[in-house]
Amino acid sequence: LASLVASAAAFAPVAFKVSSSALADARSPDGLGVDPGPLDLFDPLGFVEDEESFPRRRAVEIKHGRIAMMAFIGMLVQELGVTFPGSLDLAGQYPFADVLKDGMGFPALANVPAGGLVQIVLFGGLAEVSAMPSSEYTGGPQDLPGGFDGSQGTIPGGYPFTTQIEDPEQRDRTLNVEIQNGRAAMLGVTGAMIHSCLDSCDHHFFYPITHN
């Protein structure tokens, strides 16, 4: 019963506040996420029209963007040969350094043991359904889009900054930068993983360095 309640909460509507700064765009329910460049309001599926589910979609977008930005930096670092010491398993049969022996992205996933992939999927599922569901990204202590409210007894809420941006326009600009960078990172990580399946693209970022 508890798991069913948690699953329902993960997909419940999320309350959100609409930005009122000069940078806010009325076409977006929260005033954010509109590209000032040529893409403008890119919403071919019409998600902005469903205001009831929009807050959760925005929280999911911000969460995925943050994960993708970390993943992109991780791909940069690992391409230079920087990996964790040791192995994926206690027996030492799967060294971290060997995960990328066949390339990055999907080929690297093939070098992770099945048990490790199951753990990754289970961790992501538990985080999304019970530990950090999107229904808890309603602003947090700082009342910011995508701000995590926290899970009592496990994960603190809010951002690890003592000083917040007080100017509404600067705050909206910074939040828009995060959303746009997250979108770019999601596309970048996806592109890099697809290119990793091509024989001519074993390295994406530092080819002159890694091949000299």
N, C-alpha and C positions, 0 to 999 in steps of 0.2 A: 504493500500500500504506500509506504514511504517513497519508494522509487517511482511509483506512478505519479504521486503528487509532485515530486521533484521534476519529473519529465514535463508535466503540464506547466509548472512554473517557468521552465526554461523557455517556453514559447508563448508566455503570457505577454500582453501588451505592456510596453515600457513607457512610463511618464517622462515627458521631456519639456524643456522650456524653449521658447522661440527667441532667437537673438534679435535685439532691437538696435544694433549699431548701424552706422551708415554703410557698412560692408555687407550687411545681411541682404539676401536675395529672397523676395517674397515668393518666388516660384518654388522654393524648397521649404518643406514644412518647418525645419529648424533654422532656416536662413543660411545654412552652410553647405559646402560641397559643390558649389557652382564654379566651374572653371572660368577664370577671367580671360582665358585665351580662346582659341578657335573652337574648342569642344563645347563651351558654354554649359548649358544644362543638358548633359548627355544621359538621357533616361528613355531608351527605346522601348522598354517594357512597361513604362508608366507606373513605376513604384511610388513616385511622389504623390500620386493621386489617392493612394490607400494610406491615409493619415493614421489609421488605427494601428497598422502593423509597421509603419515607417520607423518609429523609435527603435524597435528591435532590430530592424534591418540596418539602421545607422550604427547601432552598438556592435552588431556582427561585422560590419564593414571596418570599423575602427579596430576591432580586435584582430581581424585577419590582416589588416594593413600593418599593425604593429608586429605581428608574428612574421610577416613577409619581410619587413625591414630588417629584423634580426637575422632571418634566414639568408637574406642577400649578403649581409656583412659576413655571416658565417661561411658562405660560399667563397667570398673573396679571400678570407683568411686561410681556409683549407686548401685553396688552389696554390697557395705559396708553400704548402707542405706543413703548415702548423696544425697539429692534431693533438688530441688528448693522449697522454702516455697510457700504457697498459692495454688491456683488452676489453672487449664487450662482454666476455664471459669469464667466470672464475677459472676455467680450465686453461685459458690463454690461447684458445684456438682461433679467436677472431680479433686480432689486434686492431686498434683504432686506425693505425696507419694503413692497413690493408683495405679499409672500406672503400677508398678512392682509387684502388689499383686499376680498375677498369673504367674510370671516369667518374664524373660528378653526376648528380641527379638520379635518374632512374637506374643507371648501371650501379651506382653506389648502393641504392636500396636493395639490389639483388645480392649484395655481399653482406647484408645484415641478416643474421639468423632469424628463422621464422618466429621464435620466441620473443626476440627483440621487437619485431614488427607488431606482434600482438600486444606487447606492453605499451608501445607508442599509441596504438589505436585505443586501448583501454584507458590510458591516461587522458588522451584528448576527449574521449567520451565522458569520462567522469568529471573532467573539468567543465565541460559544456553543460552537462545535465544537472550536476549537483553542486560541485565546488564553486564554480564561477559562471553560472548561467547568465545569458544575456538579459534576463529580467532584473538582474542586480546591477546593471550598468545604467543607472538612472541619474548619474551626476556625481555621486560620492560627496564627501565633505566639502569639496571645492565647487560643486554644482557645475561640472563641465561635461560636454557631450562625450560619451564613452567613459565617464568617470565611474570607477568601480566602488560600489557601496561597501563591499567587504562581506566576508562570511564570519559570523561570530565564532570566536575561538580558534579560527584557522588562518584566515587571510585578512590583513588590515585593509581598510578602504582608502580611497584617495590616491593622490600622487605623492611621491617622495620629495616634495619641495615645500619649504616653509614659506616662501614668498610667491604669491600668485600675481598674474598680470591683472592689474586693476582697470587699465584703459580698455573700454569695450571694443574699439576698433582694432587695437593691437592684439587683443585676445582673439577676436574673430579671425584676424589675419593668421595668427599662429595656429589656430585650430584648423583653418582651411589648408595651411601648409602641411599639417600632419595628415589630413585626409588625402590630399593630392600625392604626397610622398608615399603613403601607404598603397594607394592605387598603382603608382608607378612600380613599387616594389613587388606587388602581386604579379603584375605583368612581367617584370624582369625575372623573377624567380621561375615563373612558368616557362618563359622563353629560354632561360638557361638550361632548365631541365629537359626541354624538348631538344635543344641543340646538342645536349650531351649524348643523345642517341645517334648523332651523326658522326661518322668517322673523322671528318675534318674539323670537328669542334670539340676536341678533348680538353681544350683550355679556352676560357671565355674572356678573362680579364687581363692576365699578365703573361701573354704568350711570349713577348720578347725576353721577359725575365726567366720564365720557367724553361725556355728552350735554349738558353745560353749557358 
